Amino acid sequence: MPIHFFVLSDLDPLGYLLSLLDDPVMWGFDGFPSGDSNLARWVLAAEDICFKNPLLSYFFRLGKCIPITRGGGIYQEHMNEALERLSDGAWLHTFPEGKVSQVDAPIRRLKWGTASLIVRAPITPIVLPIVHKGFEEVMPENYWFGRRPPFPLCNKKINIVIGEPIEFDLPKMRQTAISMSRNLHFSSKGWPIVSHYDLDEAAQRCFYTSISEKIQNVMERLRCLGRSFSK
């Protein structure tokens, strides 16, 4: 069951990636404004999959995809582009687990990228959680000798569950993070200070962890709810 996280006019949606078809196919459900390019989502996309050559890069850039290097950290170049989209009030779609998972299992620990965008955005985005199930049957990773099928499989049932926006008391969470960080020992990555929250690297780590854990808990409850719909 995948999760999604996005921002639409200061709305940030959150998602769980089941297959390489999850985005943009899932936005075709009835009533969604998928035909208006101005309202279409921006999405963080894996550079090693979607931007392997100039032709793919051109295609996915037209589709409002932002290239992200997996393992490149939260301060890589194109994360600034994602922040610019949030500053414009655009809808940004992320997959906070950072990888494809077709196993029906509890949500794993989330990467810090999504949390860092929430904290660093000039206006705190609305975070809308979405889970879905069924895309792993449309594009299974191990369909034929460990490979995906050449074309999407048809006549599969897909369930999409949209939760309530996730609320964050960021000032309170910031103070807690600063207090917790005073006794934190770690190997520094050289992160810059987040100026509008006055957060050093240690405080950021605690801040991003608490936000990610809250998102993970919400998404896990939504995943369990979605399972009941798919029975």
VOZAMI-161630 format. One record per residue (C-alpha): residue number from 1; residue in three letters; x, y, z. Coordinates in Angstrom, 1 decimal. Layout:
BEGIN
NUM | Ala | X | Y | Z
...
This chain:
BEGIN
1 | Met | 0.0 | 0.0 | 0.0
2 | Pro | 1.9 | 3.2 | -1.2
3 | Ile | 1.8 | 6.6 | 0.5
4 | His | 1.7 | 10.0 | -1.1
5 | Phe | 2.4 | 13.5 | 0.2
6 | Phe | 1.6 | 16.6 | -1.8
7 | Val | 1.1 | 20.4 | -1.9
8 | Leu | -1.7 | 22.1 | -3.9
9 | Ser | -1.8 | 25.9 | -3.3
10 | Asp | 0.3 | 25.4 | -0.2
11 | Leu | -0.8 | 21.8 | -0.1
12 | Asp | 1.8 | 19.2 | 0.2
13 | Pro | 0.8 | 15.6 | -0.7
14 | Leu | 2.5 | 12.5 | 0.6
15 | Gly | 2.8 | 9.2 | -1.1
16 | Tyr | 3.9 | 5.6 | -0.8
17 | Leu | 5.4 | 4.2 | -4.0
18 | Leu | 4.1 | 0.8 | -5.2
19 | Ser | 5.2 | 0.9 | -8.8
20 | Leu | 6.7 | 3.2 | -11.5
21 | Leu | 3.1 | 3.8 | -12.6
22 | Asp | 1.8 | 5.3 | -9.4
23 | Asp | 2.4 | 8.8 | -10.6
24 | Pro | 0.9 | 10.2 | -12.8
25 | Val | -1.7 | 7.4 | -13.5
26 | Met | -3.3 | 7.7 | -10.0
27 | Trp | -4.4 | 11.3 | -10.7
28 | Gly | -6.9 | 10.0 | -13.3
29 | Phe | -9.6 | 9.2 | -10.7
30 | Asp | -13.0 | 10.8 | -11.2
31 | Gly | -13.4 | 14.4 | -10.2
32 | Phe | -9.7 | 15.2 | -10.1
33 | Pro | -8.6 | 18.2 | -12.3
34 | Ser | -6.0 | 16.2 | -14.2
35 | Gly | -6.7 | 18.0 | -17.5
36 | Asp | -5.5 | 21.4 | -16.3
37 | Ser | -1.7 | 21.7 | -16.7
38 | Asn | -1.7 | 24.8 | -14.4
39 | Leu | -3.1 | 22.7 | -11.6
40 | Ala | -1.0 | 19.6 | -12.3
41 | Arg | 1.3 | 18.4 | -9.6
42 | Trp | 5.1 | 18.8 | -9.4
43 | Val | 6.7 | 15.6 | -8.3
44 | Leu | 10.1 | 14.5 | -7.1
45 | Ala | 11.4 | 11.8 | -9.5
46 | Ala | 14.5 | 9.5 | -9.3
47 | Glu | 17.2 | 10.9 | -11.5
48 | Asp | 18.6 | 7.4 | -12.3
49 | Ile | 15.2 | 6.3 | -13.7
50 | Cys | 13.6 | 9.3 | -15.3
51 | Phe | 16.6 | 11.4 | -16.3
52 | Lys | 18.9 | 8.8 | -17.8
53 | Asn | 19.3 | 10.5 | -21.2
54 | Pro | 18.4 | 13.8 | -22.8
55 | Leu | 15.2 | 12.5 | -24.4
56 | Leu | 13.8 | 11.1 | -21.1
57 | Ser | 14.9 | 14.3 | -19.3
58 | Tyr | 13.0 | 16.4 | -21.8
59 | Phe | 9.9 | 14.2 | -21.5
60 | Phe | 9.8 | 14.1 | -17.7
61 | Arg | 10.6 | 17.8 | -17.4
62 | Leu | 7.6 | 18.5 | -19.5
63 | Gly | 5.6 | 16.4 | -17.0
64 | Lys | 6.7 | 18.7 | -14.2
65 | Cys | 9.1 | 16.3 | -12.6
66 | Ile | 12.0 | 17.5 | -10.5
67 | Pro | 15.1 | 15.2 | -10.6
68 | Ile | 16.3 | 13.9 | -7.3
69 | Thr | 19.5 | 11.9 | -6.8
70 | Arg | 18.8 | 9.1 | -4.4
71 | Gly | 21.3 | 9.2 | -1.6
72 | Gly | 22.2 | 12.8 | -2.5
73 | Gly | 21.0 | 14.2 | 0.8
74 | Ile | 18.4 | 16.8 | 1.6
75 | Tyr | 20.5 | 19.7 | 0.5
76 | Gln | 21.1 | 18.6 | -3.0
77 | Glu | 20.6 | 21.1 | -5.8
78 | His | 17.1 | 20.3 | -7.0
79 | Met | 15.6 | 20.3 | -3.4
80 | Asn | 15.9 | 24.1 | -3.8
81 | Glu | 13.8 | 23.9 | -6.9
82 | Ala | 11.2 | 21.9 | -4.9
83 | Leu | 11.2 | 24.7 | -2.3
84 | Glu | 10.7 | 27.3 | -5.0
85 | Arg | 7.6 | 25.4 | -6.2
86 | Leu | 6.2 | 25.4 | -2.6
87 | Ser | 7.0 | 29.1 | -2.3
88 | Asp | 4.8 | 29.6 | -5.4
89 | Gly | 1.9 | 27.8 | -3.8
90 | Ala | 2.2 | 24.8 | -6.1
91 | Trp | 1.2 | 21.3 | -5.4
92 | Leu | 4.3 | 19.1 | -4.7
93 | His | 4.0 | 15.4 | -4.7
94 | Thr | 6.6 | 13.3 | -2.8
95 | Phe | 7.2 | 9.7 | -1.9
96 | Pro | 8.7 | 9.9 | 1.6
97 | Glu | 9.9 | 6.3 | 1.7
98 | Gly | 12.1 | 7.1 | -1.3
99 | Lys | 11.8 | 3.7 | -3.0
100 | Val | 9.4 | 1.3 | -4.6
101 | Ser | 7.8 | -1.3 | -2.2
102 | Gln | 5.3 | -3.9 | -3.4
103 | Val | 5.2 | -5.7 | 0.0
104 | Asp | 2.1 | -5.4 | 2.0
105 | Ala | 3.9 | -4.4 | 5.2
106 | Pro | 4.0 | -1.6 | 7.8
107 | Ile | 5.4 | 1.7 | 6.6
108 | Arg | 9.1 | 1.9 | 6.9
109 | Arg | 11.1 | 4.7 | 8.4
110 | Leu | 10.7 | 7.8 | 6.2
111 | Lys | 13.5 | 9.7 | 4.6
112 | Trp | 14.1 | 13.2 | 5.9
113 | Gly | 13.6 | 15.0 | 2.6
114 | Thr | 9.9 | 15.5 | 3.0
115 | Ala | 10.2 | 16.8 | 6.6
116 | Ser | 13.0 | 19.2 | 5.5
117 | Leu | 10.8 | 20.7 | 2.8
118 | Ile | 8.0 | 21.3 | 5.4
119 | Val | 10.4 | 23.0 | 7.7
120 | Arg | 12.3 | 25.0 | 5.1
121 | Ala | 9.3 | 26.2 | 3.1
122 | Pro | 8.6 | 29.9 | 3.7
123 | Ile | 4.9 | 29.1 | 4.3
124 | Thr | 4.1 | 25.8 | 6.1
125 | Pro | 2.5 | 23.6 | 3.5
126 | Ile | -0.7 | 21.6 | 4.0
127 | Val | 0.2 | 17.9 | 4.1
128 | Leu | -2.3 | 15.6 | 2.6
129 | Pro | -1.7 | 11.8 | 3.0
130 | Ile | -2.8 | 9.4 | 0.3
131 | Val | -2.5 | 5.6 | 0.2
132 | His | -3.4 | 3.3 | -2.6
133 | Lys | -3.3 | -0.4 | -3.4
134 | Gly | -3.4 | -2.2 | -6.7
135 | Phe | -0.6 | -0.6 | -8.8
136 | Glu | 1.7 | -3.4 | -7.7
137 | Glu | -0.6 | -5.7 | -9.8
138 | Val | -0.7 | -3.3 | -12.8
139 | Met | 3.1 | -3.1 | -12.9
140 | Pro | 4.7 | -5.9 | -10.8
141 | Glu | 8.4 | -5.7 | -10.3
142 | Asn | 8.9 | -9.5 | -10.6
143 | Tyr | 6.5 | -10.4 | -13.3
144 | Trp | 8.8 | -12.4 | -15.6
145 | Phe | 12.2 | -13.7 | -14.6
146 | Gly | 12.6 | -10.8 | -12.1
147 | Arg | 11.6 | -8.1 | -14.5
148 | Arg | 8.6 | -5.8 | -15.0
149 | Pro | 6.1 | -6.5 | -17.8
150 | Pro | 6.7 | -4.6 | -21.0
151 | Phe | 3.3 | -3.0 | -20.8
152 | Pro | 0.9 | -2.3 | -17.8
153 | Leu | -1.5 | -5.1 | -17.0
154 | Cys | -5.2 | -4.5 | -17.4
155 | Asn | -8.4 | -5.3 | -15.4
156 | Lys | -6.8 | -4.7 | -12.0
157 | Lys | -8.6 | -3.2 | -9.0
158 | Ile | -7.0 | 0.0 | -7.6
159 | Asn | -8.1 | 1.5 | -4.3
160 | Ile | -7.1 | 5.1 | -3.4
161 | Val | -7.6 | 6.4 | 0.1
162 | Ile | -7.2 | 10.1 | 0.9
163 | Gly | -6.7 | 11.1 | 4.5
164 | Glu | -7.3 | 14.3 | 6.4
165 | Pro | -4.5 | 17.0 | 6.2
166 | Ile | -1.8 | 16.4 | 8.8
167 | Glu | -1.4 | 19.3 | 11.2
168 | Phe | 2.0 | 20.2 | 12.7
169 | Asp | 2.6 | 22.5 | 15.7
170 | Leu | 6.0 | 23.5 | 14.3
171 | Pro | 6.9 | 26.1 | 17.0
172 | Lys | 6.4 | 23.5 | 19.7
173 | Met | 8.2 | 20.8 | 17.8
174 | Arg | 11.1 | 23.2 | 17.1
175 | Gln | 11.6 | 23.8 | 20.8
176 | Thr | 11.4 | 20.1 | 21.6
177 | Ala | 14.0 | 19.4 | 18.9
178 | Ile | 16.4 | 22.1 | 20.2
179 | Ser | 16.2 | 20.6 | 23.7
180 | Met | 16.7 | 17.1 | 22.5
181 | Ser | 19.6 | 18.1 | 20.3
182 | Arg | 21.8 | 19.4 | 23.1
183 | Asn | 22.9 | 15.9 | 24.1
184 | Leu | 23.0 | 14.6 | 20.5
185 | His | 26.3 | 13.1 | 19.2
186 | Phe | 26.7 | 12.4 | 15.5
187 | Ser | 28.9 | 12.6 | 12.5
188 | Ser | 28.3 | 16.0 | 10.9
189 | Lys | 27.3 | 16.3 | 7.2
190 | Gly | 27.9 | 20.1 | 7.2
191 | Trp | 24.3 | 21.2 | 6.9
192 | Pro | 23.7 | 24.9 | 6.8
193 | Ile | 21.6 | 26.6 | 9.6
194 | Val | 17.9 | 27.0 | 8.8
195 | Ser | 17.8 | 30.7 | 9.3
196 | His | 14.1 | 31.4 | 10.0
197 | Tyr | 14.0 | 28.7 | 12.7
198 | Asp | 17.6 | 29.2 | 13.8
199 | Leu | 18.3 | 25.5 | 13.7
200 | Asp | 21.8 | 24.0 | 13.6
201 | Glu | 22.4 | 20.5 | 12.2
202 | Ala | 21.7 | 18.7 | 15.5
203 | Ala | 18.4 | 20.4 | 16.0
204 | Gln | 17.4 | 19.8 | 12.3
205 | Arg | 18.0 | 16.1 | 12.8
206 | Cys | 15.7 | 15.9 | 15.8
207 | Phe | 13.1 | 18.2 | 14.1
208 | Tyr | 13.0 | 16.1 | 10.9
209 | Thr | 12.9 | 12.9 | 12.8
210 | Ser | 9.8 | 14.0 | 14.8
211 | Ile | 8.0 | 15.3 | 11.7
212 | Ser | 8.8 | 12.1 | 9.8
213 | Glu | 7.6 | 9.9 | 12.6
214 | Lys | 4.3 | 11.8 | 12.8
215 | Ile | 3.8 | 11.4 | 9.1
216 | Gln | 4.7 | 7.7 | 9.3
217 | Asn | 2.2 | 7.0 | 12.0
218 | Val | -0.6 | 8.8 | 10.1
219 | Met | 0.3 | 6.9 | 6.9
220 | Glu | 0.3 | 3.6 | 8.8
221 | Arg | -3.2 | 4.2 | 10.2
222 | Leu | -4.3 | 5.1 | 6.7
223 | Arg | -2.7 | 2.0 | 5.2
224 | Cys | -4.6 | -0.2 | 7.7
225 | Leu | -7.8 | 1.6 | 6.8
226 | Gly | -7.1 | 1.0 | 3.1
227 | Arg | -6.6 | -2.7 | 3.6
228 | Ser | -10.1 | -3.0 | 5.0
229 | Phe | -11.5 | -1.4 | 1.8
230 | Ser | -9.6 | -3.8 | -0.4
231 | Lys | -11.0 | -7.0 | 1.2
